[in-house]
Structures are given as structure tokens and as C-alpha cells.
Amino acid sequence: MINTIPFNKPYLSGKETDYIREAVLSGKISGNGTFTQKCHTFFEQKYGFLKVLLTTSCTDALEMAALLANIEPGDEVIVPSYTFVSTALAFIRQGAVIVFADSCVDHPNLDVNKVEALITAKTKAIVPVHYAGIACDMDQLMLLAEKYNLLVIEDAAQAIDSYYKGRPLGSIGHLAAFSFHETKNIISGEGGMIAINDPRFIHRAEIIWEKGTNRAEFFRGEINKYGWVDTGSSFLPSEVTSAFLYAQIEHLSNIQTRRTNLWEYYYRLLEPLAQKGFFALPALPDYATNNAHMFYLTCKSISVRQCLIDTLKSSGILAVFHYLSLHKSEYYQSKHDGRLLPNSDFFSDCLVRLPMFYELNYTEIDRIVKILNDINF
């Protein structure tokens, strides 16, 4: 029987069920309890976010950002086409017109040099995605935001503990969204977080987070009753989810060290094949750190990629492609303005992700690389 190597395996620190039990026995398992507040404090202190609020998903965090940005029907929002649907969906739900940006030639991130040409009088926000935890050029984006009075909302779903010129991703834009889905570096099964870096959004964010009520202020004793004061939804997770996440963040440094070591081992072993032109390895700009969220290859064609995926699968190894260009999706292709986005399409056709998780070992990477060396590219 073939020894299978999955694409992903959730990491458990060992404390998750202990903390969940503690939360349950406390008698407070709805949202915004002790473990939620512990998580908030950790992220604010470690990364310097002005305010964070845990959410039930990164999608929820993006939807909160769309509400905070007052996105209205007809507003334009610039989003990379090569991304997960939530990046665009959160703003479409508010009636926005999505203006898709192409990727860079050598990296799936949006091409910052082409963003200014997409800005019109109707543009309200730019949503860069830090693909694989590698930063977009945030200085250029923030200059454009200042020049045209726009908001920058970082989709940092994959970017926890990654940096741009020494600054944590998610701390640079006006708002940011993170994911703690089971495929991410630290997880809570499903889960997310919004980071608020502009003080004008902090008060309203708490209200939107709590179904449009000023309930959080009431529980802090700042007001003597609470009511319905704004729009919002039930964005906050339960204490069970927060307890699980807290067990993860206690081990963040260990997780990151392990993942980085695995990523660098992959890179060293695969560099000779890349130098022969069989595929390209991930590009790492000088201004960005690598949080080792994923290890991907960029093949020369869709047929080569399929051969690679099929060959690994026949040996019990699961490698997978990633996003399909959103501008070509069934839902949005009739709404797209018709511009060609060749780089996004290239990554849709040619990018493949290799297994990457905490418990992956060097022997398994050796096995994966040996199979890749045997493929007739």
C-alpha cells in the first residue's frame, strides 16, 4: 500500500482541548470572552495593530472591512483576479464594481505598477492579496491611496507573521483581514480576524462586529444599556474557537521555525531543477520576508503541471493547483470589462502547490523531490 503524503495536515499543539474544556467549564462559551480577549491582546501587542477583532472567517473579516469602508453600489474596488473568491465577494455584496488587476510576471501578487491606470473617480478601495504570505509592494500602494484618497484593505489571509520592510503584514493598510482556516500556519478550523490600523474605524468596528449594537461598550461598563445603533452582523466567534486558536498562537514561534526549515529544504533540493528551466521556484522580493505558508512551483504549461500532479498522485502524494482567474469565473465574466489579464491566467494554468505542513518530514520531501527529478519535463 502506498504511503500517502497529504497536501495539508492540521497541526495540534496539544493544548487545544484543554483550553476548550476550560472555556466550557467557565460557563461562558459565546463570543468575546476570556480566550477571545487573550487572542486580541496577543495580536495587538506582537504586531502593533491598533485594534483586532476575531471573526468566524477571513470572509467575515473582509465583509466587515467592506462595511467599515462604506462601500456602496457603483463604487469601484480594485482586486487581483488571481485570488480566492472572498476577496471580491465581500465588496460585491455591498454593490461594488470589481476592477480586476493582473498579477506580476514573476509572482501571483497584483502588479502594483499597473494599479494607477485602473483608478477612476469611482474608485474607493484597493485590496492587495499577499499571496503565499509574500508582501505586495505596500509603499507604492499607500502612496496611491494618499494621492487619490483611497482605502487600502490588505487581504492577509495567508500572511500571518510575515513582514514588509520590517513592518508586519496587516499593519500597513487602513484595514486588514486574516484567516485561521485549517490550511493556514495557525488555525482554529474556521476562523479569521480583522485588523484596524486607522483609529477612525475602531469604534464602529466593535458595533458592526456585535450585530450593529453597542453591546461591547455596555459590557465594559461604559454605557448603562445597549441598543441597535448601526448595521452589522454576528461576526464574532465562540469561545470554543478562540480557545483553540489561543493554543495555537502560544506555539507560533515554533510553528514558524519548523515551516521555514521545511520550506528552505524544499528550495535547496529543487533549485537544480529550476536552474534547468523545468519550472520556476517562488520569487521573494528583497522587501518581503517569507512566512513559509506554502511551497509552490510554476510550470511551463498546464499540460506539464497536470503531468506533475498525476505523477505525484500515482505515488500517493497530493499536490494541487490553486485559484482560477476570477475575471473568467462563471459569476463574473459577463461583468468584467474585457481586459486581458495574461499573468493571472498563467498562474491559474501553471502554478502547483506541494505538500506543506508542520509534521511533514525531510524524508518525505526527499521522496517528493526524487519523483520530480524522475519526471521527463
N, C-alpha and C positions, 0 to 999 in steps of 0.2 A: 504494500500500500504506500502511495506517495506521501511523503511528509509535507504537509501543506504549510506554506508561509502566507498568512493573510495580508491584505493591504494595510489593515489597521487592527490594533487590539487595544482597548481602553486600559489605561494604567490605573492601578489602585494603590494608594499609599498604605492602606491597612487601617486607617483611622475613620474612613467614611462611615461605616456602620456604627462605630462608637459615637460619632458626633450626631448621626441621625437619631440614634437611641436617646442621646442626651436632649436633643431638641424635642422629641416626642414626650419624654418624661417631664419636660419643663412645663407642659400644658399649653405651650404657645407654638403652634406649627403653621399658622397662617403667616403672611408676609411681614417683612420689616421688623423681625425680632432680633434676638441677640446675635445669631450667626450672620444674618444679613448685614447688621451693623459692623460686625468684625470684618467682614469682607470689604465693605465700603472703606473702613479705616485703613486696611492694608493697601488697597489700590491707591487711595489718595496720598498716603504717606510715601509709598515706594516710587510712584511715578509722577507725583506732583499735579495730578488732576485737581482742578478746583472743587469738583463735586462729581461723585459717581452714584449711579443707581443701578442695582442689579435688575435684570429683566428676565422674562421667561425664554427669550431667544434673542439672537442678534437682529432678526427681522423686527421684533418688537422695539429694539433699541433704535433701529432706523426709522420705524414708524413714529416713535417719539420725536426723533430729530426732525422729521417732516412736519409734525405738528408745531414744534417749537419754532421752526423756520417760517411758519405761516405760509406754507406752500398752498397756493390757490389755483383754481382752474385757469389754464393758459400760461402759467409760469413755466419757464424752461429750466430744466435741471440737466447739467452735463454729467454723464455717467459713462464709464468704459463699457464697450459691448462685451468684452471678454470678462465676465463676472457671473456670479450667481444671481438668480432672478430677483432675490430680495433687494439687491442694491437699487434696482429700478422700481420694483413693485411698491415699495414704501412711499414713493413720491407719486406714482401713477394713481394710487388710491386717493390722493388729495387733488387729482385732476391735472397734474403736471404734464407737460410735453417733454418727453425724454429726448435729449440730443446725445446720440452715441458718439463717443470718441474712440479712435483707433488705438491699438497697442503700439508700443515701441517695436522697432525692428528686432531687437535682441532680447526683449523682455516682455512678458504679458501685461505689465503695468501700462496705464494710459500714457500716450506720448504728450508730455506736458508742453512741448514746443508747438503743438497743433491746437492747443485748447483756446488760445485767444481768438483765433479765427472763428470759433464756434459761438462766441459770446455775442448776444444781441441785447437790445433794450429790455427784452422779456426774461433774460437770464437772471435767476435768483440764487442758484447754488451750484457748486462743483462738488462731486462726490468721488474722490480718488479711492481706489482699492489698492491696498498694499499686498499684492499677490505674493503668496508663499512667505509672508512676513517680511518682504523686502520693500523698503520705503520708496514711494514716489518722490520726485524732487519737490519737496514741500516749500522751499523758499520761493520758487517760481510761482507756485500756485497761490501762496499767500500774497505775493506782490500783485498778481492778477485780481485777487479778491479785494485788495485795498484800492486798486485802480478803478475797479468797476462796481465797488460797493456790493460785493457778493459774500455769501457764506460758504465756508469750506467745511464739509462734513466727511470726516475720514471713515471709510469702511475698513476698520482694522480687525475684521473678523479673524484673520489668520496671524495677527501681528502682535500678540501679547509678548512683552519683554524683548521687543525689537526697537532699534533706535535709528534716528536720522540726525547726523552731525551731533551726536551726544544727547539728543532730546528724545524721550520715549515717544514712539508712535501712539497716536491717540491724544497726545497733549498739545498738538500744534494747531490743528484746525479749531474752529469755533465749537464743534461738537464731534463726537466720535462714537462708533459702535463696535463692540467686541462680541465674539462668540465663545461659548464654552460647550459647544456640541461635542459629542464623544470622539470626533476625529481631530479635535484641537489639542494643543500642547497641555493645557489644563482644562478639566472638563467637569460638567455636572449632569451629564446625559444630554439634556436640552438645557439651554441657558444662555444668557447674554448680559451685556452691561452697556449703559450709555455713560460716556464721559462728557462733562460740561466744562469747557475751558473759558467761556465768556460769561462773566458774572450776571449779565442781564437776563440769562436764561435759567438761572438756578432756581429761583422761587417758583416760576411757572412749571419747571420740570417736575418738582415734587407734586404739584397739583395734578398734572397730566398723568403722572405715574399712579396716582391714587384715585383713578376714575373721575377726575375733574373736581375732586373735593380738597379742602384744606385740612384733611384728616391728620397729616403728619404734624402740622403745627399744633393741632389740638392735643395730640399725644405727648408733645414736648411741653405742654402747659403754656404755650404762647397765646392761645385764644381759649375762651371758655365754652365754645361749641364749634362744630364744623358743619359745613353745608356744601352744596353743589355750586361751584363758582366758575367753572370753565369746562371745556371739552376734555376728553381723556379716555382712558380705558384701564383695565386691570392688568397693568404691565408687570407688577412685582411678582417674584417667585415665592413659593412657600419656603418655610424654614428648613424643610427636608432637603430641598435643592441647595439652599445656601450652606447647610451643614456639610453636604457632600463636597461642595466647592471649597469650603474652608480647609478641609482635609487635604485638598489638592494644593492650594496655594502655600500651605506650610512646607511643601516639598518642591516648590517652584525652582529653586536653585539647583537641586539635584536632578530634576527632570530636564532642565535646560542643559546642564553639563552632559548628561547622557545622550540627549538627542544631538547635540552639537558634535560630540565624538563620533557618533554613528554617521552623521552627515559628512563629516570630513573624511571618514574612512571610505565611504562610497566614492567621494570625489577623487581621492588619490588613486583608487583602483580603476576608475573609469576614465581618467584623464588620457591614458594612452589611446584608447579607442576614439575618444573625442578628437584627439590630435590627428587621427587618420581621416577625420571628416565623416565618420559613420553617424554621428549625432552631435548635438551641442549640449554642453552642461549649463547649469543655471548661471546667469550673469549676475554679478554682485557689484553694484556701483560703489565707488570709493566713499560716498557719503552715507552708506547704509550698513547696518550690521545684519547678521543672519541669525534668526531665532530657530533655525532648523525645523520649521513647521513641516516642510515636505521636501522630498528629493525627486526632481523631475528631469526628464530628458526631452529634447526637442529633435524629433526625427526629420529626415529629409522629405518624407511624403506620408500620406495617410496609409498607403499600402505597406510601407516599411514599418510604420507604427503597429499596424494590425498584425504583421508577422511577428513583431517583438512580443506583443501581448499574447498571441496564440502560442508562441513557443514557450514562454514562461508558464502559461496556464497548463500546458501539457506536462509540465514538470511540477505542478502543484503550487505554483507561485502566482499570486493575484496582483497584477499591475493594471492600472486603469487610466483611461483618458480623463479629461476634465470638462470644462464648460463648452457649450455650443454658443456661438455668437448670438447675442440676444437680438440684434437687429435682423437676424434671419429666422427668429422664432415664429411659430405659428401665430402667437398672440400679437407680436409687434411688427412683423414685416410690412404689413399694409400701412402702418403709421410712420415707418422710417422715411427719412427724406430722400433716400435713394443713393446717398454717398457710398462709394466702395470703401470698405474697411479691411484691406488685404491682410494686415498683420494680425488682427483679431481672428480672421478666418484661418490664417496659417496655424496659429496656436490651437484653434479648435480641431484642426485636422492632424496636427503633428506632435502635440505635447502628450507625454505619458508619465504617470506618477508611479514610482516604485514603492514597495512596502517601506513604511517608516513609522516606527512606534517604539516605545521605551524598552520593551522586552525583546526586540529584535537583537540578535547577537552577531558577532563578527563572522562566525562560521556560516551563518545563513546569508550574510552579504557576500561572502566568498562564493557561495553556491550560485547566487543570482548573477554575479559578475562573470563566473565561468560560463554560464549559459549564454550570456550576452556576447562573450568572446567567441563562442562557437557559432553564432549566427552569421550567415553569409550576407552581410549588408550590401 
